[in-house]
Amino acid sequence: MLREQQVDQFGQMLRQRYPQELERIHTLLLQSGEQSYIELVGRVHDSEEAALADLLVDVSLAKLDRHAAEIRAIDAVLRRIARGG
């Protein structure tokens, strides 16, 4: 069981990490706006390049999902800490 001081330190760390994750999502969204799927597909010349374009889009979406899941997890823990349990 964590002591109150440890819980406070953990909560502080999560409160600092939360805006960092938001910034990562913001950056990824800006990057995805610069390299949209339509642009990638417009440059492909064969099925291998199309597959690569699909993969790049999938990787970008996976990164966004990962950061969004991290934010949800941080939020859930901070709520539990606020409730005292």
Helices and strands as residue ranges (DSSP letters): H 4-34, H 37-43, H 47-83
